[in-house]
């Protein structure tokens, strides 16, 4: 008798929980659909640190494309803002095309490690370019100093991102080609996309 009363109380409590938390009730009954966001799959295979590093790399990619387009389509205005003399502004479109290539390489790669390292090399070229611009008589030395500081900051960010990416294991496995590894785990992405 007491057993039947206890079971009845438990069922009543479960019903109340299901009413206050429908998601939990659906999950327990097996009727909840899979999450609609692909972040669910990414989190299944990546650590939080890996996701942050990948996000930083994407940010650098977008920044690289934006800067490159500015150098290509507005070299005189950008050169004036940076303090570069007129004799050196003709090189900016070429530097811009390189920046765009860096950005596309980062955004289109499932393993952006190499592409980010190429940005580090590009930073060295940019610093050399600004250093040479200091010798120009029509350059604005004060603005060039500010530009050099900004370039050093960007180079430091690129170096940090590249080193973090190099320390991660980016293996292409079935199920989630963008994850560092899926060894020992089921193919969540494949089941997610086919649902």
C-alpha positions in Angstrom: 0.0 0.0 0.0 2.7 2.4 1.0 4.7 1.5 -2.1 1.8 2.4 -4.3 1.4 5.8 -2.6 5.1 6.5 -2.9 5.1 5.7 -6.7 2.0 8.0 -7.1 3.9 10.9 -5.4 6.9 10.4 -7.6 4.8 10.4 -10.8 3.1 13.6 -9.6 6.5 15.3 -8.9 7.8 14.2 -12.4 4.7 15.7 -14.0 5.2 19.0 -12.2 8.9 19.1 -13.2 7.9 18.4 -16.8 5.4 21.3 -16.7 8.0 23.7 -15.3 10.8 22.5 -17.5 9.4 21.3 -20.9 12.9 20.8 -22.3 13.8 18.3 -19.6 10.6 16.5 -20.1 11.2 16.2 -23.9 14.7 15.1 -23.3 13.7 12.3 -20.9 10.9 11.2 -23.3 13.3 11.1 -26.3 11.2 13.5 -28.3 13.6 16.5 -28.2 15.0 17.3 -31.6 18.7 17.9 -32.1 20.0 21.4 -31.7 19.7 23.6 -34.7 23.1 25.3 -34.2 26.3 23.7 -35.6 28.0 25.0 -32.4 26.6 22.0 -30.7 28.7 19.8 -32.9 31.8 22.0 -32.6 31.6 22.0 -28.8 31.2 18.2 -28.9 34.7 17.8 -30.4 36.6 20.9 -29.5 37.8 22.3 -26.2 36.8 25.9 -25.2 40.5 27.0 -25.8 40.4 25.5 -29.3 37.2 27.4 -30.2 38.6 30.7 -28.9 41.8 30.2 -31.0 39.8 29.4 -34.1 37.6 32.5 -33.5 40.7 34.6 -33.1 42.1 33.3 -36.4 38.8 34.1 -38.2 39.0 37.6 -36.8 42.5 38.1 -38.1 41.3 36.8 -41.5 38.5 39.3 -41.7 40.8 42.1 -40.5 43.4 41.1 -43.1 40.8 41.3 -45.9 39.5 44.6 -44.8 43.0 46.1 -44.5 44.0 44.7 -47.9 40.9 46.1 -49.7 41.7 49.6 -48.2 45.3 49.4 -49.4 44.1 48.4 -52.9 41.3 50.8 -53.4 42.4 53.8 -51.3 46.2 53.7 -51.2 46.7 57.5 -51.2 44.3 58.1 -48.3 45.5 55.2 -46.3 49.1 56.2 -47.0 48.5 59.7 -45.8 46.9 58.4 -42.6 49.9 56.1 -42.0 52.4 58.9 -42.7 53.8 57.2 -45.8 55.4 59.5 -48.3 53.9 59.7 -51.8 56.9 57.9 -53.3 56.1 54.8 -51.2 52.3 54.8 -51.7 52.5 53.0 -55.0 53.5 49.8 -53.2 50.4 49.7 -51.0 48.1 47.9 -53.6 50.6 45.1 -53.8 50.7 44.9 -50.0 46.9 44.9 -50.0 46.7 42.0 -52.4 49.0 40.1 -50.1 46.8 40.9 -47.1 43.7 39.7 -48.9 45.4 36.5 -49.8 46.3 36.0 -46.1 42.7 36.6 -45.1 41.2 34.2 -47.6 43.8 31.6 -46.7 42.7 31.8 -43.1 39.0 31.8 -43.7 39.0 29.0 -46.3 41.2 26.6 -44.5 40.0 24.0 -42.0 43.5 24.2 -40.5 44.5 27.9 -40.5 47.9 27.4 -38.8 50.0 27.9 -41.9 47.9 30.8 -43.1 48.3 32.6 -39.8 52.1 32.0 -39.8 52.2 33.6 -43.3 50.6 36.7 -41.7 53.5 36.8 -39.2 55.9 36.8 -42.2 53.8 39.6 -43.8 54.1 41.6 -40.6 57.8 41.6 -41.0 57.5 42.9 -44.5 55.1 45.6 -43.4 57.6 46.7 -40.7 60.4 46.8 -43.2 58.2 48.8 -45.6 57.5 51.4 -42.8 61.1 51.4 -41.8 62.1 52.3 -45.4 59.4 55.0 -45.5 61.1 56.8 -42.6 63.9 57.7 -45.1 61.5 59.5 -47.4 61.7 63.3 -47.1 57.9 63.7 -47.6 56.9 61.2 -44.9 55.2 62.2 -41.7 57.5 60.8 -39.0 55.1 61.2 -36.2 52.4 59.2 -38.0 54.9 56.6 -39.0 55.8 56.0 -35.4 52.1 55.4 -34.6 51.8 53.1 -37.6 54.9 51.2 -36.4 53.3 50.7 -32.9 50.1 49.5 -34.5 52.0 47.0 -36.7 53.9 45.7 -33.7 50.6 45.1 -31.9 49.2 43.3 -34.9 52.3 41.2 -35.2 52.1 40.3 -31.5 48.5 39.2 -32.0 49.4 37.2 -35.1 52.3 35.5 -33.2 50.1 34.5 -30.3 47.4 33.1 -32.5 50.0 31.2 -34.7 51.7 29.7 -31.6 48.4 28.6 -30.1 47.3 27.0 -33.4 50.6 25.2 -33.7 50.2 23.7 -30.3 46.8 22.1 -31.2 46.1 18.8 -33.0 44.3 19.6 -36.2 43.6 16.1 -37.6 41.0 15.6 -40.4 38.8 12.8 -39.3 35.4 11.7 -40.6 32.5 13.4 -39.0 34.0 16.8 -38.3 36.8 17.9 -40.6 37.1 21.3 -38.7 37.8 19.7 -35.3 41.3 19.1 -34.0 40.4 15.4 -33.5 37.5 13.1 -33.4 39.4 10.0 -32.4 37.3 7.8 -30.1 34.1 9.7 -30.7 31.1 9.1 -32.8 30.4 11.1 -36.0 28.2 13.8 -34.4 28.5 16.1 -37.4 27.4 13.4 -39.9 24.3 12.4 -37.8 23.6 16.1 -37.1 23.6 17.1 -40.8 21.6 14.0 -42.0 18.9 14.6 -39.4 
